[in-house]
Amino acid sequence: MQVQIVNWGNSQGIRIPKQLLQEANINVNDVLDVNVGNGVITFAKPFRHKTLEERAAEFGGELKLDGEFNWGEPLGREVW
């Protein structure tokens, strides 16, 4: 796929098709890291740790941090 550099005020811009953004899991207003090397420009989403609330939401909001956790039977020289 090709895109064109266009004037955007006093700068230049590239319009990125919605389909490409969806495939890259990039949304409007996301912040991207930009790197340039050997005539190539790359854009990447920076790694971000999830918050406790985001992690809890993945488990239906229930963390169940109280009590013990059953790790199963010992596999090596563990002592239970």
C-alpha positions in Angstrom: 0.0 0.0 0.0 1.2 3.5 -0.7 0.4 6.8 1.0 1.2 10.4 0.0 2.9 13.1 2.0 0.7 16.2 2.0 1.0 19.7 3.4 -0.7 20.1 6.7 -0.5 23.7 7.8 3.3 24.6 8.1 4.1 20.8 8.4 3.6 17.7 6.3 1.4 14.7 7.1 0.5 11.2 6.0 -3.1 9.9 6.1 -3.0 6.3 7.3 -6.0 4.2 6.2 -8.3 3.0 9.0 -7.7 -0.6 8.1 -4.0 -0.4 8.7 -4.5 1.3 12.1 -7.0 -1.4 13.1 -4.5 -4.1 12.1 -1.8 -2.4 14.2 -4.1 -1.8 17.1 -3.5 1.9 16.9 -6.3 4.3 17.8 -6.9 8.1 17.3 -4.9 10.1 19.9 -2.5 7.2 20.7 1.1 8.2 21.3 3.7 6.5 19.1 7.5 6.2 19.2 9.1 7.4 15.9 12.5 6.1 14.8 14.5 7.0 11.7 17.4 4.9 10.3 18.8 4.1 6.9 16.1 6.1 5.1 13.3 4.2 7.0 10.7 5.8 9.3 9.1 3.4 11.8 6.2 4.1 14.1 5.5 1.9 17.1 3.2 1.9 20.2 5.4 2.2 23.3 5.2 -0.7 25.8 3.0 0.3 28.7 2.4 -1.7 31.9 -1.3 -2.3 32.6 -2.8 -0.8 35.7 -4.2 -3.0 38.5 -7.7 -1.9 37.4 -7.0 -2.9 33.8 -5.7 -6.3 34.9 -8.7 -6.8 37.2 -11.1 -6.0 34.4 -9.6 -8.9 32.4 -10.7 -11.2 35.2 -14.2 -9.8 35.5 -13.1 -7.4 38.3 -12.4 -10.2 40.7 -8.8 -10.6 41.9 -9.4 -13.0 44.8 -6.2 -12.0 46.6 -7.2 -13.5 49.9 -6.3 -17.1 51.0 -3.9 -19.5 49.4 -3.4 -20.5 45.8 -3.2 -24.1 44.7 -0.2 -24.4 42.5 -0.7 -28.1 41.9 1.6 -31.0 42.7 5.3 -30.5 43.2 7.3 -31.0 40.0 10.8 -31.0 41.3 12.5 -30.7 44.6 10.0 -28.3 46.1 9.0 -28.7 49.7 5.3 -28.1 50.6 
